[in-house]
Amino acid sequence: MKTEDLLEMLEKDELREPRAGQVLWRWLIPALILSALAMAGILGVRFPMEKTLMTPEIAPKFYLPLLLGVIAMPIAVKFARPLARVRLSWAWVFPAIGLLLLGYAFVTTPESQRMMDFRGKTILPCLLSIPLFSAPILVAVLTSLRQGAVIAPQRAGVAAGLAAGGLGTAIYALHCTEDSPLFYVTWYGAGIAITVIAGALLGRVLLRW
Amino acid sequence: MIDNEWMAMMHDRQADWTRLLRAANAGDTRAYGLFLQAVTPVLRSVVRARGAGLPEADCEDVVQEVLLAIHLKRHTWREDEPAAPWCYAIARHKVVDAFRKRGRRIHLPVEDFAEMLPAAPEADPTEKADIETFLSHLEPRAADLVRAIGLEGKSIAETGDAMDMSEGAVRVMLHRSLKKLAALRERLIEI
């Protein structure tokens, strides 16, 4: 094909693809609904919800990951634009807050009970559920990013993993009955880390163009 | 040596490309054509300079792949951004990718694009990819449409009349055909 002929066609093609941010909603809302329904259907919501949402020591397990997800989502989508300057270093604030909570819980928990709280009863379900409920959200973000021109696929995957891991964990927190920060900071953190690693690996594969 | 004249020229390139691409976004197809015409020789220079050992025909194929990428990803450019660095970012990514597919690793700093002068105008550069192969991958109507617009240089309206299609349908089919072309090239099918 002559380059001239190609240019002729490109010039006349006035249709533009939608931006990643526009596509995101199309995928994200069904993904959130799917994860929430799966959580409610398979595991069940813990009632009364006020206990999770309003108790000072327990509430962070829902609000912290939610905040992480809400902050990371628009940042992840920025990776669609080659010239967007995207920083991820802010994300370290979350492990830092987690450590503070952990330290607080360590000090306020009687020594005899620390190990019991830390282990809880549901490490494995927690480590499986968080990546599982995050997965549809991760797929939604990565699918939207494919619409863009991602120059740094691995970092974009990390951002997508933070967004998905945050929201997926918030969903799981509505079921989980482990209320000590010794448990939820550690194991939720691990669940989110697994999601972030999955995001980085998938990003390298899926965000090529 | 970097003299003032050269600096001024590079500065002009930035301003010109941005102006043209903004006009193109506003629906000025002529400006878009000029933009592509301005970008092509710069791409050609970079690809040839970096394509050490790659035959000229393959180089031209790489240039075409980059042009397709710039075209199909132009929604990732925001009007408040300068167009040239955006083009360089897309082109760099795509050139490295194109060489990797052809079994070559290249180091390509993005500055190469900014500093590269356009290749001197010349008679049609040869290219390897054959349009007939591309057409054979399209459904018959899309192939006719690509032939009319790409080879015969017909307008959207003329093509619509000739093929008894609405202009909207012609636009959609053209766009889909270009996406298909990019996908085929991605799999390194020589067309």
HADDOCK unambig.tbl for C-alpha pairs under 7 A between the chains (distance, minus, plus):
assign (segid A and resid 1 and name CA) (segid B and resid 127 and name CA) 6.88 0.50 0.50
assign (segid A and resid 1 and name CA) (segid B and resid 129 and name CA) 5.51 0.50 0.50
assign (segid A and resid 1 and name CA) (segid B and resid 130 and name CA) 4.84 0.50 0.50
assign (segid A and resid 1 and name CA) (segid B and resid 131 and name CA) 4.34 0.50 0.50
assign (segid A and resid 1 and name CA) (segid B and resid 191 and name CA) 6.75 0.50 0.50
assign (segid A and resid 2 and name CA) (segid B and resid 127 and name CA) 6.73 0.50 0.50
assign (segid A and resid 3 and name CA) (segid B and resid 64 and name CA) 6.39 0.50 0.50
assign (segid A and resid 5 and name CA) (segid B and resid 150 and name CA) 4.83 0.50 0.50
assign (segid A and resid 5 and name CA) (segid B and resid 151 and name CA) 5.87 0.50 0.50
assign (segid A and resid 6 and name CA) (segid B and resid 150 and name CA) 6.37 0.50 0.50
assign (segid A and resid 8 and name CA) (segid B and resid 150 and name CA) 5.69 0.50 0.50
assign (segid A and resid 8 and name CA) (segid B and resid 153 and name CA) 6.85 0.50 0.50
assign (segid A and resid 9 and name CA) (segid B and resid 149 and name CA) 6.24 0.50 0.50
assign (segid A and resid 9 and name CA) (segid B and resid 150 and name CA) 5.25 0.50 0.50
assign (segid A and resid 10 and name CA) (segid B and resid 71 and name CA) 6.72 0.50 0.50
assign (segid A and resid 11 and name CA) (segid B and resid 29 and name CA) 6.27 0.50 0.50
assign (segid A and resid 11 and name CA) (segid B and resid 32 and name CA) 6.16 0.50 0.50
assign (segid A and resid 11 and name CA) (segid B and resid 33 and name CA) 5.24 0.50 0.50
assign (segid A and resid 12 and name CA) (segid B and resid 29 and name CA) 6.94 0.50 0.50
assign (segid A and resid 13 and name CA) (segid B and resid 171 and name CA) 6.45 0.50 0.50
assign (segid A and resid 13 and name CA) (segid B and resid 174 and name CA) 6.45 0.50 0.50
assign (segid A and resid 13 and name CA) (segid B and resid 175 and name CA) 5.88 0.50 0.50
assign (segid A and resid 15 and name CA) (segid B and resid 175 and name CA) 6.47 0.50 0.50
assign (segid A and resid 16 and name CA) (segid B and resid 75 and name CA) 6.37 0.50 0.50
assign (segid A and resid 17 and name CA) (segid B and resid 75 and name CA) 6.34 0.50 0.50
assign (segid A and resid 18 and name CA) (segid B and resid 75 and name CA) 6.97 0.50 0.50
assign (segid A and resid 19 and name CA) (segid B and resid 75 and name CA) 6.14 0.50 0.50
assign (segid A and resid 19 and name CA) (segid B and resid 76 and name CA) 6.75 0.50 0.50
assign (segid A and resid 80 and name CA) (segid B and resid 76 and name CA) 6.83 0.50 0.50
assign (segid A and resid 81 and name CA) (segid B and resid 76 and name CA) 5.03 0.50 0.50
assign (segid A and resid 81 and name CA) (segid B and resid 77 and name CA) 6.75 0.50 0.50
assign (segid A and resid 82 and name CA) (segid B and resid 86 and name CA) 6.53 0.50 0.50
assign (segid A and resid 82 and name CA) (segid B and resid 89 and name CA) 6.37 0.50 0.50
assign (segid A and resid 83 and name CA) (segid B and resid 86 and name CA) 6.14 0.50 0.50
assign (segid A and resid 148 and name CA) (segid B and resid 73 and name CA) 6.80 0.50 0.50
assign (segid A and resid 148 and name CA) (segid B and resid 76 and name CA) 6.09 0.50 0.50
assign (segid A and resid 149 and name CA) (segid B and resid 73 and name CA) 6.42 0.50 0.50
assign (segid A and resid 149 and name CA) (segid B and resid 76 and name CA) 6.62 0.50 0.50
assign (segid A and resid 151 and name CA) (segid B and resid 93 and name CA) 6.83 0.50 0.50
